[in-house]
Amino acid sequence: MSLKDTEMHVVSVAGAGILSALLIVPVVWFSNAAVATRPSIDNRQVLEATIAYKKSPTKQPQKVHDTPEVVKPVGVSHDETKKVEEKKDDKKKDQPKIDPKDPFKGLRRPDEEAGKPTTKPEGDFNGSEKGFAPTSTGDPFFGRLRADMNFTFPEIAKAQSIPIGCIHLQADGRIKAFTFDPPIGKKGDDDLQTAAEAALTELKKARNSNPEAVPSHLLEITKQWLCFKFSVSAG
Amino acid sequence: MAMLQIQRISGVIVVAIFASAVQAQPAGDKGGGTVIDVAGTKGGKYPIALPTAPDNDTTAKEISQVESFDLNVAGPFKVLDPQSFLADLKTEGLGIDAQKWKDVGAYGVIKYKASADAIDFKLYEVSKGNKPSLEKTYKRAGTDTRTIVHRWCNEVVKYYTGEAGFFGSKIAFTAKGKGQSAIMAMDFDGHGAYKVSNNSSTNILPAWSPSGGQIAYTSFMRSNPDLYIAPAGGGRPKQVSKQRGMNTGASWSPDGSKIAVTLSKDGNPEIYVINASDGSVISRLTKDKAIDTSPAWSPNGSEIAFVSDRNGGPQIFVMPASGGSAKQVSFNGNYNTTPTWSPKAGKRIIAYTTRDGGNYDIVALDLDSKAMTRITQSEGSNEEPSFSPNGRAIAFSRSGQGIFIANADGTGKAVKVYSVSTTGVDWGPAPKD
């Protein structure tokens, strides 16, 4: 028997509805059942999970360079017979002539003070002045002076006085002369005097063959005798 | 008003600060000069020049040679090389140009002049100019040159140190020969060696009496190792102790009346004290299952050092001279023997032989400070030390080489004085001039 179009539509709609219901209802039914058996979310603990994987090396950002200009050689000749041009001398700019006696000639400032030039940076030596101020032993320069003396005193030698030996130390480190003041204590005819003389002789020899310039902050010591007080204790 | 008060107070404070700054400047500042302290400690040798007299004959050379050796081994001196001298010795004569000697680094100079009758000596200290500090004249009749120079050098040592010198003293030792060993004696510098024992048997361990007139030693001349005492110049010995077993390692008491000795008559070797005159036993000092041997009487007579293996290997012990509790004093290594006391007054120093690796060396131990000084090292095998009469030097035997003298403070190099294989070194007392 054949159906009419209308009837066919009704049958097809009904069939689709039944089919859909057959598909949907079980899904919904079982989902609800799963939810009903699932524990309450309030009882769950939230966990974070991350997965670590090897990081692929990232390249540092690179500087963008301008593409260099291609410099085409100019004047390259392919003519084998062409003569090579002679090298031209560099043109030297005219340089002002410097007077070695007065290098600042022509360069002085208009407001410059006209003072006398300093010929001795340390000042004149005053042979009547000797250092009797409190001991200054901290500066390493003095330590090296002491070391260069190689001061020694034999075990059985006699020490009855304290010799005072003074040197005239020049700014360049050389020793011009040394002298001895009257010693402290008994007259200085004992072995310590001999040892002190030997020490200053050794110091003069060492410093004159290998001078160490006096540091600028100590230049004052070159204006007067620099004195050394020699003493020994039992070993 | 309040502001005014505050300003006044502030002003006072500023003035106070300024005033204190001025006060803080060092007193005595006379313009910025500098004095540097050069403080040294005493130590090192005393440089002394010993120029040979200008005539330079045999006597002059002998004087220079003996003088140079004596002052070299004395301890405190550094004898300068004659090649460095600048002075004109002919012009100077017996005097000195002090500056010329200062220029070569000399602190002292000794000049001498020998004639047929006498030798004149002068000691100069260059710091005192050309006036001699010490001068002596020795008559030559009946006295050989070496003895005169030794006496002069003793004076020099005494002048500088206050101590007696040891020049002219003698050393006794055992010289090994084929199938025998003899007791010998010689000048401390190796001259004039002579035989003390008068047999061809085995003779060992010589010991000088405190007076220097006798030498005790152990001899197998009658098969048993018995103790004998012979005149120091050699000759017929007297048998003093002939106990069964060992009679060895004699050490005289400081007064010369007793001898500490090792006897084994009661079983194992023990330390006894016997009468020096007849060998009768006075007392037994040790009673131990171990071997106790090599007694050494201290200079003040109150203690005896000896060797015992009671704690394992041989070590040095010290006990009262009357006997009693012995205390171990050596702890370095596991083999220490042959103790000998330094004669230095007020000091308790013992030198002994110690085994270090495969070699034997001499060390000196201060019993009070526990400081140890190494006398020999890496120079052969060295044994049986003996102090000089003033304690400044130590003589010892070097295996296969002979007898050496070294500084007791461990400085410098040992000097050989005798070149025959020896053992049993004992340095005699100071010479009686």
HADDOCK unambig.tbl for C-alpha pairs under 7 A between the chains (distance, minus, plus):
assign (segid A and resid 130 and name CA) (segid B and resid 33 and name CA) 6.22 0.50 0.50
assign (segid A and resid 131 and name CA) (segid B and resid 32 and name CA) 6.98 0.50 0.50
assign (segid A and resid 131 and name CA) (segid B and resid 33 and name CA) 3.41 0.50 0.50
assign (segid A and resid 131 and name CA) (segid B and resid 34 and name CA) 4.42 0.50 0.50
assign (segid A and resid 131 and name CA) (segid B and resid 35 and name CA) 5.67 0.50 0.50
assign (segid A and resid 132 and name CA) (segid B and resid 33 and name CA) 5.83 0.50 0.50
assign (segid A and resid 132 and name CA) (segid B and resid 34 and name CA) 6.07 0.50 0.50
assign (segid A and resid 132 and name CA) (segid B and resid 35 and name CA) 5.82 0.50 0.50
assign (segid A and resid 133 and name CA) (segid B and resid 28 and name CA) 6.50 0.50 0.50
assign (segid A and resid 133 and name CA) (segid B and resid 29 and name CA) 5.19 0.50 0.50
assign (segid A and resid 133 and name CA) (segid B and resid 30 and name CA) 6.38 0.50 0.50
assign (segid A and resid 133 and name CA) (segid B and resid 32 and name CA) 6.39 0.50 0.50
assign (segid A and resid 133 and name CA) (segid B and resid 33 and name CA) 5.39 0.50 0.50
assign (segid A and resid 133 and name CA) (segid B and resid 34 and name CA) 5.54 0.50 0.50
assign (segid A and resid 133 and name CA) (segid B and resid 35 and name CA) 6.45 0.50 0.50
assign (segid A and resid 134 and name CA) (segid B and resid 34 and name CA) 6.90 0.50 0.50
assign (segid A and resid 134 and name CA) (segid B and resid 35 and name CA) 6.75 0.50 0.50
assign (segid A and resid 135 and name CA) (segid B and resid 34 and name CA) 6.25 0.50 0.50
assign (segid A and resid 135 and name CA) (segid B and resid 35 and name CA) 5.11 0.50 0.50
assign (segid A and resid 135 and name CA) (segid B and resid 36 and name CA) 5.56 0.50 0.50
assign (segid A and resid 135 and name CA) (segid B and resid 37 and name CA) 6.95 0.50 0.50
assign (segid A and resid 136 and name CA) (segid B and resid 34 and name CA) 6.22 0.50 0.50
assign (segid A and resid 136 and name CA) (segid B and resid 35 and name CA) 6.61 0.50 0.50
assign (segid A and resid 136 and name CA) (segid B and resid 36 and name CA) 6.11 0.50 0.50
assign (segid A and resid 137 and name CA) (segid B and resid 36 and name CA) 6.01 0.50 0.50
assign (segid A and resid 146 and name CA) (segid B and resid 38 and name CA) 6.76 0.50 0.50
assign (segid A and resid 152 and name CA) (segid B and resid 40 and name CA) 6.79 0.50 0.50
assign (segid A and resid 153 and name CA) (segid B and resid 41 and name CA) 6.96 0.50 0.50
assign (segid A and resid 153 and name CA) (segid B and resid 42 and name CA) 5.35 0.50 0.50
assign (segid A and resid 153 and name CA) (segid B and resid 43 and name CA) 6.15 0.50 0.50
assign (segid A and resid 153 and name CA) (segid B and resid 44 and name CA) 6.88 0.50 0.50
assign (segid A and resid 154 and name CA) (segid B and resid 42 and name CA) 5.72 0.50 0.50
assign (segid A and resid 154 and name CA) (segid B and resid 43 and name CA) 4.99 0.50 0.50
assign (segid A and resid 154 and name CA) (segid B and resid 44 and name CA) 4.73 0.50 0.50
assign (segid A and resid 154 and name CA) (segid B and resid 45 and name CA) 5.08 0.50 0.50
assign (segid A and resid 154 and name CA) (segid B and resid 46 and name CA) 4.88 0.50 0.50
assign (segid A and resid 155 and name CA) (segid B and resid 42 and name CA) 4.77 0.50 0.50
assign (segid A and resid 155 and name CA) (segid B and resid 43 and name CA) 4.24 0.50 0.50
assign (segid A and resid 155 and name CA) (segid B and resid 44 and name CA) 5.62 0.50 0.50
assign (segid A and resid 155 and name CA) (segid B and resid 45 and name CA) 6.40 0.50 0.50
assign (segid A and resid 155 and name CA) (segid B and resid 46 and name CA) 6.94 0.50 0.50
assign (segid A and resid 156 and name CA) (segid B and resid 46 and name CA) 6.63 0.50 0.50
assign (segid A and resid 156 and name CA) (segid B and resid 76 and name CA) 6.80 0.50 0.50
assign (segid A and resid 156 and name CA) (segid B and resid 160 and name CA) 6.12 0.50 0.50
assign (segid A and resid 156 and name CA) (segid B and resid 161 and name CA) 6.42 0.50 0.50
assign (segid A and resid 157 and name CA) (segid B and resid 46 and name CA) 6.70 0.50 0.50
assign (segid A and resid 189 and name CA) (segid B and resid 127 and name CA) 5.10 0.50 0.50
assign (segid A and resid 189 and name CA) (segid B and resid 128 and name CA) 5.14 0.50 0.50
assign (segid A and resid 190 and name CA) (segid B and resid 127 and name CA) 5.35 0.50 0.50
assign (segid A and resid 190 and name CA) (segid B and resid 128 and name CA) 6.61 0.50 0.50
assign (segid A and resid 191 and name CA) (segid B and resid 107 and name CA) 6.93 0.50 0.50
assign (segid A and resid 191 and name CA) (segid B and resid 127 and name CA) 5.68 0.50 0.50
assign (segid A and resid 193 and name CA) (segid B and resid 127 and name CA) 6.79 0.50 0.50
assign (segid A and resid 194 and name CA) (segid B and resid 127 and name CA) 5.60 0.50 0.50
assign (segid A and resid 221 and name CA) (segid B and resid 33 and name CA) 6.67 0.50 0.50
assign (segid A and resid 226 and name CA) (segid B and resid 34 and name CA) 6.01 0.50 0.50
assign (segid A and resid 226 and name CA) (segid B and resid 35 and name CA) 6.54 0.50 0.50
assign (segid A and resid 227 and name CA) (segid B and resid 34 and name CA) 6.61 0.50 0.50
assign (segid A and resid 227 and name CA) (segid B and resid 35 and name CA) 4.88 0.50 0.50
assign (segid A and resid 227 and name CA) (segid B and resid 36 and name CA) 6.34 0.50 0.50
assign (segid A and resid 228 and name CA) (segid B and resid 35 and name CA) 5.52 0.50 0.50
assign (segid A and resid 228 and name CA) (segid B and resid 36 and name CA) 4.79 0.50 0.50
assign (segid A and resid 228 and name CA) (segid B and resid 37 and name CA) 5.80 0.50 0.50
assign (segid A and resid 228 and name CA) (segid B and resid 38 and name CA) 6.37 0.50 0.50
assign (segid A and resid 229 and name CA) (segid B and resid 35 and name CA) 6.90 0.50 0.50
assign (segid A and resid 229 and name CA) (segid B and resid 36 and name CA) 6.21 0.50 0.50
assign (segid A and resid 229 and name CA) (segid B and resid 37 and name CA) 4.97 0.50 0.50
assign (segid A and resid 229 and name CA) (segid B and resid 38 and name CA) 5.77 0.50 0.50
assign (segid A and resid 230 and name CA) (segid B and resid 37 and name CA) 6.42 0.50 0.50
assign (segid A and resid 230 and name CA) (segid B and resid 38 and name CA) 4.91 0.50 0.50
assign (segid A and resid 230 and name CA) (segid B and resid 39 and name CA) 5.90 0.50 0.50
assign (segid A and resid 231 and name CA) (segid B and resid 38 and name CA) 6.44 0.50 0.50
assign (segid A and resid 231 and name CA) (segid B and resid 39 and name CA) 4.91 0.50 0.50
assign (segid A and resid 231 and name CA) (segid B and resid 40 and name CA) 6.26 0.50 0.50
assign (segid A and resid 232 and name CA) (segid B and resid 39 and name CA) 5.52 0.50 0.50
assign (segid A and resid 232 and name CA) (segid B and resid 40 and name CA) 4.61 0.50 0.50
assign (segid A and resid 232 and name CA) (segid B and resid 41 and name CA) 5.01 0.50 0.50
assign (segid A and resid 232 and name CA) (segid B and resid 42 and name CA) 6.29 0.50 0.50
assign (segid A and resid 233 and name CA) (segid B and resid 40 and name CA) 6.47 0.50 0.50
assign (segid A and resid 233 and name CA) (segid B and resid 41 and name CA) 4.78 0.50 0.50
assign (segid A and resid 233 and name CA) (segid B and resid 42 and name CA) 6.10 0.50 0.50
assign (segid A and resid 234 and name CA) (segid B and resid 41 and name CA) 5.65 0.50 0.50
assign (segid A and resid 234 and name CA) (segid B and resid 42 and name CA) 5.22 0.50 0.50
assign (segid A and resid 235 and name CA) (segid B and resid 41 and name CA) 4.97 0.50 0.50
assign (segid A and resid 235 and name CA) (segid B and resid 42 and name CA) 4.89 0.50 0.50
assign (segid A and resid 235 and name CA) (segid B and resid 43 and name CA) 6.16 0.50 0.50
